[in-house]
Amino acid sequence: MKLLVFPTSRSIRGYINNINSDILLPSILTIDEFFSKSISVDGYTFIDEDQRFLYLKEAIKIKNFSRLGLSSNFSEFLKQSDYIFRFFGELAHEMVDIQTLREADTYEYYGEHLDILQHVHKNYVQLLEKNKCIDKVTLLDHYNINNSYLKQFDSIELFFEGYFTKFEFKIITEVSLNKSVLVNLVTNEYNKKSWELFETLGFELEVNKKYCLDISKKAIVSCEEVKQSEPNLKIEGFNTRVNQIAYIKTSVTEMSNNGLDVKDIVLVLPSESFKDLLELFDDEGYFNYAMGKNIYNSKLYKCLNAIHLYLNDDEKKHLELLEFLDLDIKTIKDKFSIYWNQQFTSTIFENLVRFLKEKENNVEIIEKFDEEIYKLNRLFFSSAQNILFKDAYKILLQRISAFSLDDVNGGAITVMGLLETRGVNYKGVVLVDFNEGVVPKRSIKDKFLSTTVKKYANLPTIKDRENLQKYYYEKLIFNASQVAISYTHNETSQISRFAHELFPTFKFSNNVMDNKYEHILYQKHKLSHFNKDIVLDIDLSTLTWSATSLKNYLECKRKFYFKYIVNIKEHHFSLKPQGFELGSIIHKILEDFYTNEKTLGADAQKRLSQLFIKQTSNNPFLTYELEVWKRKMNDFISLEKERFSKGIEVESLEKPFNINYKGFNLKGVIDRVDKSKEGYEIIDYKTSSVLKIDTTKTYEKSKDFQLEFYFLALKEEIKDGSLLSPYYFDLNKMKLLKEVVLEQKLDLFDSILEELKTDTVDFSKCEDKSTCLYCPYSTICDR
């Protein structure tokens, strides 16, 4: 019986589909399955991923480990451990030890790093040996050729695509000692590193040939010239990444119209992150995804992510998301929120898993979830790990977000990554994201050593890896009859250098083609602006007024109508914080500060800084602003200490009020009330850098009556004449600014209230268009 070995499962399916007659198929394996089945390990158990990590976590408990630039923190190292595993794995499979690297490191640039890595390697291997475990790092020392499995085959024929490590090649040559082994391969200038290994057996190979080699007899069975065809090639650039999708749809439609069977067309994604964009716009159902579909639209993931957002930052929008998903907020607060910064326990984990599973009914997702929870239980609790709940939750979210679901209802055109194309030919090829930085793809195996050292130690270099990718692209492209390539072309992105190397005669253009194709993705809608008069029969005196709503009304009646009458909420899309966000946080910090700080002791500045640190935001812009304000507040403490030394005391903080004044309901919250020897002082904090105080010359045009609201509210309580004129506390310039025209503005305020006793109101647009500059409703008004 004959055994055939192919690079991938897809190449096996392609082989089977091309067999026309009803014949008995030989045994067929992928190359990975072949290596797995052709060796055996006696007395050892292959270690799973998570136990492997725990051993490595133990192995790094050495002096100076941090000098590698890696963290020993559990959750951080969980992400970074792959660097070490891949490095050790590559050394093992290329049969190179760290001492060889030392000899290659002539100038000892990596001496300290190699010492640390050698120590970690020694510790890790000792842990594996102690527990009778094995992985790819130590497999070379313990394997045997599995002759009991291989004896069933008369001969073995491999269809080689890619690269054999020296260890893999050693297995093949050892198998060939007792079994006829044939290897089919194609040589070109890009995969020379791959076929050089065969020359160590005495084969003399040439570039651009298709060989069948008998490894057992060290003989060339056949040799053919590789004839490349020139495909019909299109290459176009786009200013935005997403507009490539329109080009993809156009290209596959044209290929189909030109006579290609849609099953002979492939869409190749050098970066699989493009898949998420593609799914959003695949309204026609053209595509099926070889890599599977993501889990982001599942109820499980949405709930898991929403809880994470809320527990990290319990702002209103995250609470509303929980409500939208119909999640029990009380349970989240009682069972999860209070433990967020505490040590993770199995009880918390069990409660969380139970809570999440109740939200999902997809059988495939639940099965994957249960399997992952089993692994994470071992990871979190099989050894003494000091891990916080928030860190464990982040790991869980990362693991679940990596789930890939079978695309059972996909379209006819297959979407795949580059490696999936090995061993398969397509007549129509569409390649997207053909950009420098994406093509070629960098390997994390190149983290620790330079190309010079790797070359000396005969390890694959960055150039070798790039050439291998170029080989895959060349075979894919030049075996096709029609090829369409797209890339992003703007200030930060340019076409990959591979394009110029693979297509030296192609005339590249700097033009972008977004306008040519974007109509396929977007239907243009002309905005209808609202220009009609809005006149309502309404008595404004019956409304409840705040200083903000009155200011909005006085600035622009149309804005007041949108905001307070029809309740159109503002939308904010920028990451940059709005003024009220920063102001609200600083107000909250100062409230917390003075709630516990009555005397401003020597550590007052430290306490205030700690409150700023607690307010760290997920928004990097807001985090930066808070750090700036934390430093500004050094002057605040100095000023406050000076005031307190004169007998000032904080009387109340964030004092709400709701009063009836001359038939009007007025409401608000007073930031702070101080008590001095002269009486009571109202203070309103301001973080604005453009704070202006009304004067006798300007007050008649004033639209801001915030201090007047506060004064009238407190006057209801303090009727002995000890209520002083209110102040703005300018936190930008760190000084108190008195409302010098209080009496005049109170008279003006009374006259405005009289005007609010209305029967009919024309909610007209403001005349001063500068007011519209930052207005959220300017689009509606066409301003």
Secondary structure by P-SEA (a helix, b strand, c coil): cbbbbcccaaaaaaaaaaccccccccccccaaaaaaaaccccccccccaaaaaaaaaaaacccccccccccccaaaaaaaaaaaaaaaaaaaaacccaaaaaaacccccaaaaaaaaaaaaaaaaaaaaaacccccccccccccccccccccccbbbbbccccccaaaaaaaaaaacccbbbbbbcccccccccaaaaaaaccccccbbbbbcccccccccbbbbbbbbbcbbbbbbbccccaaaaaaaaaaaaaaaaccccccbbbbbccccaaaaaaaacccccbbbccbbbccccaaaaaaaaaaaaaacccaaaaaaaaaacccaaaaaacccccccccccaaaaaaaaaaaaaacccaaaaaaaaaaaaaaaaacccccccccaaaaaaaaaaaaaaccccccccccbbbbcccccccccccbbbbcccccccccccccccccccaaaaaaaccccaaaaaaaaaaaaaaaaaaccbbbbbbbbcccccccaaaaaacccccccccccccccccccbbbbbbbbbcbbbbbbcccccccccaaaaaaaaacaaaaaacccccbbbbbccccccaaaaaaaaaaaaaaaaacccccccaaaaaaaaaaaaaccccaaaaaaaaaaaaaaaaaaaaaaaaaaacccccccccccccccccbbbbbbbcbbbbccccbbbbbbbcccbbbbbccccccccccaaaaaaaaaaaaccccccccbbbbbcccccccccccaaaaaaaaaaaaaaaaccccccccccccccccccccccccccc
